[in-house]
Amino acid sequence: MDVLDTLRNAAIDVAKPPLSALLQPPQAADKPLRLDVRWARHLDEVRQVQRLRHAVFAAEMGAVLQTPLAGHDIDAFDDFCEHLMVCDADKGVVIGTYRLLTPTQALRAGGLYSDQEFDLGPLAAWRPRMVELGRSCVHASHRQGGVILALWGALAEFMQRNRLDAMVGCASIPMQYPGLAHGEGPARVWQQLRQTHLAEPELQVRPRVALPEELASVSTSGMSVEPPALIQGYLRTGAKVLGAPAWDSDFNTADLPIMMRMQDLPSRYLRLFTRRG
């Protein structure tokens, strides 16, 4: 569910924490990358994906991960998921990933990861043709548009080949934005997006653990707050916000429930993703 990985950079000051990876900008590539896009075929490749996720989520973003294997991001859903990987073809290392939970595998897993954060009852009719996207990340040295577009091309091809109708997932917003109080950034993003990109009422869901009540009335006047680039990409490709964000204490993020229906994907993006897929 994303397009261009325009994450915002910040100078690391000893008096300030480094800016969340979700807000860092792309870095110019030293030379054109040759990308190898494929689905993980065996456990060794899944472990490579899990090491990348740990490097981004834990080492870079400071997430507290409950994992059975040090240096890897592993959870109970991994065994049920398809793992999409983008590799640097010259070095043979994984530099980008998504994981997908298909409708059949979601039944075997006992539900979606997003079910833990939201009451997804309003989406019941969509579940038989809906996949969940999660654990999206790109290595810090490769946050150019090419990697995320390669991922998106493979996702679009997967959806078409399997005749699936929609993608859902939790899109993360860091709790700390520069110049704002803790939690004010995601509260402002939500207040802005609910005016412009909120799904129709029959699709709206509720968070199981909402942001603190005092953030619910945050004013959107004055400073405008941009969503992370991943969310901006989702919205450009027709995605809708399904409701208020949930607070993920392990990742210290506010997670927006996002849904993208294939019928809403602009034709120009479908052509672009299919060409790259």
DAZI-V232333 format. One record per residue. RES is the residue in one letter. SS is DSSP state (alpha for helix, beta for strand, coil for the rest). BURIAL is b if it has 9 or more other ideal C-beta (glycine too) atoms within 8 Angstrom, else e. D_CENTER is the distance of its C-alpha to the mean C-alpha in Angstrom with 2 decimals. Layout:
BEGIN
res: (RES,RES)
ss: (SS,SS)
burial: (BURIAL,BURIAL)
d_center: (D_CENTER,D_CENTER)
END
This chain:
BEGIN
res: (M,D,V,L,D,T,L,R,N,A,A,I,D,V,A,K,P,P,L,S,A,L,L,Q,P,P,Q,A,A,D,K,P,L,R,L,D,V,R,W,A,R,H,L,D,E,V,R,Q,V,Q,R,L,R,H,A,V,F,A,A,E,M,G,A,V,L,Q,T,P,L,A,G,H,D,I,D,A,F,D,D,F,C,E,H,L,M,V,C,D,A,D,K,G,V,V,I,G,T,Y,R,L,L,T,P,T,Q,A,L,R,A,G,G,L,Y,S,D,Q,E,F,D,L,G,P,L,A,A,W,R,P,R,M,V,E,L,G,R,S,C,V,H,A,S,H,R,Q,G,G,V,I,L,A,L,W,G,A,L,A,E,F,M,Q,R,N,R,L,D,A,M,V,G,C,A,S,I,P,M,Q,Y,P,G,L,A,H,G,E,G,P,A,R,V,W,Q,Q,L,R,Q,T,H,L,A,E,P,E,L,Q,V,R,P,R,V,A,L,P,E,E,L,A,S,V,S,T,S,G,M,S,V,E,P,P,A,L,I,Q,G,Y,L,R,T,G,A,K,V,L,G,A,P,A,W,D,S,D,F,N,T,A,D,L,P,I,M,M,R,M,Q,D,L,P,S,R,Y,L,R,L,F,T,R,R,G)
ss: (coil,coil,coil,coil,coil,coil,coil,coil,coil,coil,coil,coil,coil,coil,coil,coil,coil,coil,coil,coil,alpha,alpha,alpha,coil,coil,coil,coil,coil,coil,coil,coil,coil,coil,coil,beta,beta,beta,beta,beta,coil,coil,coil,alpha,alpha,alpha,alpha,alpha,alpha,alpha,alpha,alpha,alpha,alpha,alpha,alpha,alpha,alpha,alpha,alpha,alpha,coil,coil,coil,coil,coil,coil,coil,coil,coil,coil,coil,coil,coil,coil,coil,coil,coil,alpha,alpha,alpha,coil,beta,beta,beta,beta,beta,beta,beta,coil,coil,coil,coil,beta,beta,beta,beta,beta,beta,beta,beta,beta,coil,alpha,alpha,alpha,alpha,alpha,alpha,alpha,coil,coil,coil,alpha,alpha,alpha,alpha,coil,beta,beta,coil,alpha,alpha,alpha,alpha,alpha,alpha,alpha,alpha,alpha,beta,beta,beta,beta,beta,beta,beta,beta,beta,coil,alpha,alpha,alpha,coil,coil,alpha,alpha,alpha,alpha,alpha,alpha,alpha,alpha,alpha,alpha,alpha,alpha,alpha,alpha,alpha,alpha,alpha,coil,coil,coil,coil,beta,beta,beta,beta,beta,beta,beta,beta,beta,coil,coil,coil,coil,coil,coil,coil,coil,coil,alpha,alpha,alpha,alpha,alpha,alpha,alpha,alpha,alpha,alpha,alpha,alpha,alpha,coil,beta,coil,coil,alpha,alpha,alpha,coil,coil,beta,beta,coil,coil,beta,coil,coil,alpha,alpha,alpha,coil,coil,coil,coil,coil,coil,coil,coil,coil,coil,coil,coil,coil,alpha,alpha,alpha,alpha,alpha,alpha,alpha,alpha,coil,coil,coil,beta,beta,coil,coil,coil,coil,beta,beta,beta,coil,coil,coil,coil,beta,beta,beta,beta,beta,beta,beta,beta,beta,alpha,alpha,alpha,coil,coil,alpha,alpha,alpha,alpha,alpha,alpha,alpha,alpha,alpha,alpha,coil)
burial: (b,b,b,b,b,b,b,b,e,b,e,e,e,e,e,e,e,e,b,b,b,b,b,b,e,b,b,e,b,e,e,e,b,e,b,e,b,e,e,b,e,e,e,e,b,b,b,b,b,b,b,b,b,b,b,b,b,b,e,b,b,e,b,e,b,e,b,e,e,e,e,b,b,e,e,e,b,b,e,b,b,b,b,b,b,b,b,b,b,e,e,e,e,b,b,b,b,b,b,b,b,b,b,e,b,b,e,e,b,e,e,b,b,b,e,e,b,b,e,b,e,b,b,e,e,b,b,e,b,b,b,b,b,b,e,b,b,b,b,b,e,b,b,b,b,b,b,b,b,b,b,b,b,b,b,b,b,b,b,b,e,e,e,b,b,b,b,b,b,b,b,b,b,b,b,b,b,e,e,b,e,e,b,b,b,b,b,b,b,b,b,b,b,b,e,e,e,b,b,e,e,e,b,b,b,e,b,e,e,b,b,e,e,e,b,b,e,b,e,e,e,e,e,e,b,e,b,b,b,b,b,b,b,b,b,e,b,b,b,b,b,b,b,b,b,b,b,b,e,e,b,b,b,b,b,b,b,b,b,b,b,b,e,b,b,e,e,e,b,b,e,b,b,b,e,b,b)
d_center: (7.37,7.50,10.89,12.28,10.85,13.26,12.53,15.70,18.29,20.82,24.08,24.30,27.26,29.06,29.28,25.58,22.45,20.27,17.56,14.07,12.18,9.62,12.80,14.58,15.85,16.14,19.26,21.90,22.48,25.99,26.54,24.90,22.72,23.57,20.48,20.71,18.00,18.57,17.72,18.71,22.30,23.53,22.90,23.39,20.47,18.20,19.53,18.68,14.99,15.27,17.13,14.58,11.92,14.79,15.73,12.51,11.69,15.39,17.59,15.75,13.92,16.49,14.68,17.38,16.69,19.17,19.70,22.93,22.92,22.99,20.66,18.21,15.14,16.51,16.22,18.11,15.68,15.64,19.09,18.21,15.22,15.37,13.86,13.25,14.36,15.46,18.57,20.90,23.76,26.42,25.35,23.83,20.91,17.24,15.23,11.86,10.19,8.17,9.89,11.36,13.58,16.34,18.68,21.46,19.64,18.13,21.81,22.79,20.13,21.38,18.34,14.56,12.51,11.75,15.56,15.87,14.28,15.64,18.79,17.67,21.32,21.21,19.04,21.72,23.13,19.91,19.16,21.53,19.71,16.06,13.43,10.41,7.22,5.74,6.26,4.80,7.37,10.51,13.89,15.30,18.15,16.40,14.01,15.87,14.92,16.47,14.04,10.99,13.63,14.93,11.81,11.76,15.47,15.39,13.03,15.47,18.39,17.29,16.98,20.35,22.10,21.37,22.11,19.01,18.46,15.03,11.37,9.82,7.01,6.26,4.55,6.33,9.54,12.10,15.28,17.45,17.93,20.99,24.07,22.80,23.52,21.06,18.75,20.21,17.36,14.84,17.97,18.92,15.62,15.93,19.61,19.09,16.55,18.61,21.42,19.86,16.92,17.67,18.10,21.65,23.11,23.36,19.59,18.84,17.84,18.65,16.95,18.89,18.76,18.67,18.83,22.46,24.89,26.08,22.77,23.03,25.76,24.39,25.93,24.07,27.28,27.73,24.83,21.92,18.45,15.80,12.19,9.81,9.92,6.43,7.61,10.98,10.25,9.15,12.30,14.45,14.01,15.21,12.43,13.77,13.01,14.62,15.97,16.07,13.44,14.03,14.79,13.37,16.38,15.48,12.54,14.42,11.64,11.79,9.15,9.56,10.14,9.26,11.44,12.35,15.85,17.24,20.33,18.61,17.27,19.76,22.13,21.78,18.12,19.10,21.94,19.96,17.32,20.21,22.31,19.86,18.84)
END
